[in-house]
Amino acid sequence: MQPIGLYVWLMADRKRQEKTHQVENTPTNVKSRRMGLVDWIIALAQTAIVWLLMGLAYKSIGANRPFRDSVTDGTNVVGQKLMTELYAEQWVFWIATNLFPFTSGGMKRNPLILWSCLCSLQLTVLLGCTVGFNKPRPINKEGLHA
């Protein structure tokens, strides 16, 4: 998904430059989009579909907890899709991706040192996602670019 997102962004920037007749390579402020109710329903349905398909794939290869392990696959794929489409709500899916390892019980089985390292990493990434989700909101209310 990441190469696809990069390609989409580069093509959108090229179209913008052609429209405004700017050919120089200058940094571009990107306006983030907001999701409506239908967008949320679609995103949650896509998450559920990826979750179930990956759970079935993991089950077919003999995973112990196939559907518990595949939850983050759904949130990752949809989060990346929303990032590519410039939705600010992508951060909700990244936050969910970082919260599921704590709630799924997967970290209970790890030794103490590994568990503490994983918790530290997950909490750091979760903090970054939370800041990323909240940062553009006040700017958008003022009508500036996110």
Backbone bond lengths (Angstrom), bond angles and torsions (degrees), N, CA, C in turn:
res aa  C-N    CA-C-N  psi(-1)  N-CA   C-N-CA  omega(-1)  CA-C   N-CA-C  phi
1 M - - - 1.450 - - 1.533 111.92 -
2 Q 1.316 118.50 -34.32 1.461 119.50 -175.62 1.524 112.99 -63.69
3 P 1.344 120.29 -43.83 1.469 118.51 175.93 1.527 112.32 -62.67
4 I 1.328 116.71 -34.08 1.463 119.91 178.07 1.525 109.86 -65.76
5 G 1.328 117.09 -43.82 1.461 120.90 178.12 1.517 112.01 -61.31
6 L 1.327 117.03 -42.68 1.458 120.65 177.94 1.522 110.63 -61.52
7 Y 1.328 116.91 -43.64 1.469 121.23 179.26 1.539 110.84 -61.55
8 V 1.347 116.70 -45.78 1.466 120.64 179.97 1.524 110.38 -60.48
9 W 1.330 117.66 -44.51 1.457 120.93 -179.83 1.523 111.73 -64.77
10 L 1.325 117.22 -42.41 1.466 119.84 179.60 1.516 111.52 -64.68
11 M 1.321 117.72 -39.90 1.471 120.80 178.71 1.527 110.78 -67.09
12 A 1.334 117.34 -39.05 1.466 120.56 177.86 1.523 110.23 -64.52
13 D 1.339 117.23 -39.98 1.462 120.62 178.26 1.517 110.66 -66.50
14 R 1.322 117.40 -39.97 1.467 120.54 178.10 1.524 110.87 -62.93
15 K 1.344 117.97 -41.67 1.467 121.26 177.81 1.523 110.69 -63.66
16 R 1.339 116.21 -39.78 1.463 119.78 178.70 1.516 110.74 -62.72
17 Q 1.327 116.30 -42.12 1.459 120.24 179.38 1.527 111.31 -65.49
18 E 1.318 116.59 -38.07 1.464 119.30 178.63 1.523 111.45 -67.49
19 K 1.333 117.10 -37.94 1.459 120.99 178.88 1.521 111.79 -64.95
20 T 1.320 116.20 -43.54 1.463 120.39 -175.51 1.524 112.10 -93.75
21 H 1.319 116.70 2.52 1.465 123.45 179.98 1.522 112.53 59.00
22 Q 1.322 115.82 32.36 1.458 121.08 174.25 1.521 107.76 -99.42
23 V 1.287 116.99 126.28 1.452 119.82 -179.24 1.524 110.84 -111.14
24 E 1.310 117.01 -8.60 1.455 119.65 -176.91 1.517 110.55 -74.27
25 N 1.294 116.43 152.84 1.457 122.59 178.39 1.516 109.66 -93.05
26 T 1.310 116.18 85.93 1.456 121.28 178.09 1.523 108.71 -113.75
27 P 1.332 117.46 153.99 1.461 119.63 177.96 1.531 110.33 -60.15
28 T 1.309 115.68 146.16 1.451 121.21 -177.05 1.521 109.99 -117.77
29 N 1.316 117.06 132.54 1.457 120.64 170.78 1.513 107.10 -82.17
30 V 1.311 115.49 130.88 1.451 120.97 -177.09 1.521 108.93 -105.21
31 K 1.318 116.86 130.56 1.459 120.17 175.76 1.518 108.38 -82.76
32 S 1.319 115.53 125.62 1.456 118.77 176.95 1.518 109.24 -81.46
33 R 1.313 114.55 151.21 1.457 121.23 178.53 1.515 109.02 -99.74
34 R 1.323 116.19 161.65 1.465 121.58 177.79 1.527 108.73 -115.02
35 M 1.315 115.68 144.74 1.460 120.83 -179.11 1.524 110.63 -88.55
36 G 1.336 115.11 137.12 1.455 121.19 172.63 1.520 109.49 -92.08
37 L 1.317 116.58 -176.23 1.462 121.62 -178.53 1.529 111.33 -60.88
38 V 1.329 116.99 -44.28 1.467 120.29 -179.59 1.529 110.47 -63.57
39 D 1.330 116.93 -39.55 1.469 120.91 178.04 1.528 110.94 -61.96
40 W 1.338 116.53 -40.71 1.460 120.38 178.47 1.524 111.09 -63.85
41 I 1.325 116.30 -43.74 1.466 120.39 179.77 1.526 110.28 -61.48
42 I 1.325 116.37 -44.05 1.466 120.81 179.33 1.526 110.44 -63.26
43 A 1.332 117.14 -45.01 1.467 120.78 -178.30 1.527 111.05 -63.89
44 L 1.325 117.36 -42.41 1.459 120.07 179.23 1.526 111.34 -68.09
45 A 1.338 117.00 -37.08 1.467 119.91 176.46 1.528 110.78 -65.12
46 Q 1.332 116.82 -41.73 1.464 120.24 177.44 1.523 111.09 -62.86
47 T 1.324 116.55 -39.69 1.464 120.25 177.38 1.524 110.55 -61.02
48 A 1.325 116.17 -44.61 1.466 120.28 -179.75 1.533 111.29 -65.03
49 I 1.317 116.98 -39.54 1.471 120.38 -179.85 1.527 110.60 -65.05
50 V 1.335 116.88 -47.29 1.467 120.01 179.09 1.522 109.72 -63.16
51 W 1.327 117.15 -41.68 1.464 121.72 178.95 1.530 110.58 -57.85
52 L 1.337 116.76 -48.60 1.465 120.27 -178.58 1.534 111.67 -67.46
53 L 1.333 117.42 -44.12 1.468 119.87 -179.60 1.528 111.90 -63.22
54 M 1.322 116.27 -43.83 1.466 118.80 178.88 1.526 110.93 -69.65
55 G 1.325 117.08 -34.18 1.461 120.12 175.90 1.524 111.23 -62.49
56 L 1.330 116.20 -41.75 1.470 120.02 176.74 1.526 110.99 -65.98
57 A 1.329 116.31 -38.62 1.473 119.78 177.87 1.529 110.60 -64.15
58 Y 1.333 117.01 -44.19 1.466 120.50 178.85 1.531 110.86 -65.39
59 K 1.339 115.97 -38.07 1.459 120.15 179.18 1.532 110.56 -64.66
60 S 1.341 116.57 -36.44 1.465 120.02 -178.38 1.528 112.35 -67.57
61 I 1.326 117.41 -22.39 1.468 119.61 178.09 1.530 111.87 -101.00
62 G 1.324 116.14 8.37 1.465 120.35 172.47 1.510 115.93 86.96
63 A 1.329 118.65 27.49 1.465 120.58 178.47 1.529 110.33 -67.17
64 N 1.318 116.37 148.19 1.469 121.16 -179.66 1.523 112.49 -72.41
65 R 1.318 116.87 -39.52 1.467 122.06 -177.46 1.531 108.75 -129.59
66 P 1.323 118.81 67.78 1.462 120.15 -170.18 1.523 114.42 -63.47
67 F 1.315 118.06 -42.66 1.467 119.36 -175.83 1.519 112.18 -81.65
68 R 1.309 117.32 -27.13 1.457 119.90 174.17 1.528 109.94 -70.42
69 D 1.317 116.72 -38.08 1.463 120.63 -179.84 1.525 112.77 -73.45
70 S 1.324 117.29 -25.99 1.471 119.51 -174.34 1.527 113.79 -88.07
71 V 1.317 118.14 -4.62 1.466 120.02 179.77 1.525 110.85 -59.16
72 T 1.318 117.07 -45.16 1.467 119.55 -177.84 1.524 111.77 -69.76
73 D 1.332 118.17 -22.58 1.466 119.36 175.02 1.523 110.24 -63.92
74 G 1.332 116.14 -42.62 1.461 120.19 178.70 1.509 112.69 -63.81
75 T 1.332 116.95 -44.96 1.467 119.41 -179.36 1.526 111.44 -69.62
76 N 1.335 117.61 -33.06 1.467 120.38 177.24 1.518 111.90 -66.40
77 V 1.335 116.84 -47.73 1.468 120.34 -177.00 1.527 110.52 -63.91
78 V 1.320 116.88 -45.65 1.465 119.75 -179.05 1.529 110.77 -70.17
79 G 1.324 117.95 -37.85 1.466 120.10 175.69 1.521 111.83 -59.90
80 Q 1.330 116.62 -42.77 1.469 120.16 178.49 1.525 110.92 -66.91
81 K 1.327 117.19 -38.57 1.472 121.22 177.95 1.533 110.27 -62.63
82 L 1.332 116.26 -44.28 1.463 120.35 179.38 1.523 111.53 -67.32
83 M 1.332 117.03 -33.94 1.462 120.15 176.12 1.528 109.99 -64.25
84 T 1.323 115.78 -43.58 1.456 120.50 179.27 1.523 110.92 -61.78
85 E 1.331 116.48 -37.18 1.463 121.16 -179.07 1.529 112.68 -86.89
86 L 1.335 117.38 6.45 1.466 124.66 174.58 1.527 114.43 66.38
87 Y 1.323 117.90 32.95 1.461 121.07 176.26 1.516 109.84 -87.24
88 A 1.330 116.38 134.08 1.466 121.11 178.73 1.529 111.02 -68.57
89 E 1.322 116.93 -26.24 1.457 120.57 -177.12 1.523 113.63 -73.70
90 Q 1.327 117.45 0.12 1.462 120.83 174.80 1.526 110.84 -54.49
91 W 1.346 116.21 -31.38 1.457 120.13 -176.33 1.516 111.84 -65.07
92 V 1.328 118.25 -27.99 1.462 120.58 177.27 1.526 109.40 -61.60
93 F 1.339 116.53 -39.89 1.458 120.34 -179.04 1.525 111.38 -73.82
94 W 1.337 117.51 -34.24 1.463 119.63 175.83 1.528 110.09 -68.62
95 I 1.324 117.71 -38.13 1.464 120.78 177.32 1.531 109.49 -63.90
96 A 1.332 116.90 -43.75 1.469 120.67 177.95 1.524 110.67 -60.93
97 T 1.328 116.65 -39.37 1.463 120.65 178.75 1.526 110.66 -60.00
98 N 1.311 116.98 -36.18 1.459 120.59 -178.68 1.527 112.98 -84.59
99 L 1.317 118.31 -19.54 1.457 120.61 178.84 1.529 112.64 -86.82
100 F 1.317 118.59 -31.68 1.462 120.97 -175.41 1.523 114.24 -58.97
101 P 1.332 121.36 -37.78 1.473 118.13 177.59 1.528 113.28 -59.88
102 F 1.321 117.37 -29.82 1.466 119.76 178.68 1.519 111.07 -74.75
103 T 1.320 116.98 -38.29 1.464 120.41 -174.98 1.519 113.34 -85.85
104 S 1.320 117.69 -18.75 1.465 119.52 -175.71 1.518 112.91 -82.34
105 G 1.305 118.27 -10.18 1.454 120.81 179.12 1.517 113.39 84.49
106 G 1.314 117.67 2.58 1.448 120.82 -177.74 1.519 113.05 -67.20
107 M 1.322 117.42 -28.30 1.462 119.92 -177.79 1.521 112.40 -81.98
108 K 1.329 117.72 -10.46 1.459 120.16 -179.57 1.527 111.89 -70.07
109 R 1.301 116.52 -24.50 1.456 120.36 -174.76 1.531 113.18 -88.14
110 N 1.298 118.31 -7.29 1.465 121.53 -176.87 1.523 111.04 -85.55
111 P 1.330 117.30 151.79 1.469 119.88 173.76 1.531 110.85 -60.79
112 L 1.304 115.96 161.11 1.465 121.73 -173.17 1.526 113.21 -58.00
113 I 1.322 118.51 -46.09 1.472 120.82 -177.22 1.522 110.55 -64.76
114 L 1.331 116.98 -46.96 1.459 120.49 178.68 1.523 110.65 -62.43
115 W 1.323 116.19 -41.40 1.454 120.77 -179.66 1.525 110.90 -61.71
116 S 1.323 117.44 -43.48 1.468 119.90 -178.87 1.527 110.95 -67.54
117 C 1.335 117.77 -37.29 1.472 120.34 176.86 1.518 110.94 -64.90
118 L 1.326 116.54 -44.51 1.460 120.26 179.66 1.517 111.36 -64.56
119 C 1.330 116.80 -40.35 1.466 119.99 177.82 1.521 110.86 -62.36
120 S 1.317 117.12 -43.43 1.461 120.78 179.40 1.525 110.80 -61.26
121 L 1.317 115.91 -45.28 1.471 120.41 179.70 1.521 110.77 -63.80
122 Q 1.323 117.07 -48.15 1.462 121.08 -178.80 1.527 111.11 -62.03
123 L 1.327 117.39 -42.00 1.462 119.88 179.69 1.521 111.89 -66.65
124 T 1.328 117.05 -36.32 1.463 120.64 177.83 1.523 110.57 -65.27
125 V 1.319 116.82 -46.03 1.461 120.57 179.26 1.523 110.29 -66.11
126 L 1.335 117.25 -39.45 1.456 121.44 177.48 1.523 110.95 -61.30
127 L 1.308 117.17 -42.26 1.462 121.06 177.24 1.526 110.67 -61.52
128 G 1.328 116.99 -44.11 1.457 120.56 178.07 1.517 112.07 -61.80
129 C 1.310 117.20 -40.99 1.471 120.92 178.68 1.525 111.09 -66.36
130 T 1.315 116.72 -39.79 1.459 120.33 179.73 1.525 110.59 -65.45
131 V 1.322 117.05 -41.96 1.466 120.43 176.66 1.531 109.84 -63.62
132 G 1.335 116.92 -43.15 1.465 120.70 179.16 1.506 112.36 -62.35
133 F 1.328 117.74 -35.57 1.460 121.23 179.47 1.519 111.45 -72.19
134 N 1.320 117.51 -39.68 1.462 120.88 -175.95 1.515 113.60 -84.62
135 K 1.309 118.73 -24.46 1.459 121.22 -174.72 1.528 113.55 -62.00
136 P 1.341 120.96 -47.68 1.460 118.49 -177.11 1.523 114.71 -73.11
137 R 1.306 118.01 -17.74 1.460 120.08 -174.53 1.529 113.69 -58.40
138 P 1.337 120.72 -52.78 1.471 118.39 179.90 1.514 112.20 -63.15
139 I 1.307 117.64 -33.94 1.458 120.17 -179.45 1.532 109.82 -66.63
140 N 1.335 117.16 -41.16 1.451 120.54 179.87 1.535 111.69 -63.46
141 K 1.326 118.03 -34.52 1.457 120.88 179.54 1.509 111.15 -64.94
142 E 1.332 116.76 -29.35 1.451 120.86 179.49 1.530 112.24 -85.47
143 G 1.312 116.80 -3.94 1.448 120.46 176.97 1.528 113.78 86.90
144 L 1.320 118.14 11.53 1.459 120.44 178.68 1.509 109.83 -93.99
145 H 1.326 115.43 171.22 1.453 120.12 178.68 1.517 110.93 -69.22
146 A 1.333 114.87 144.85 1.461 119.71 177.89 1.517 110.13 -88.00
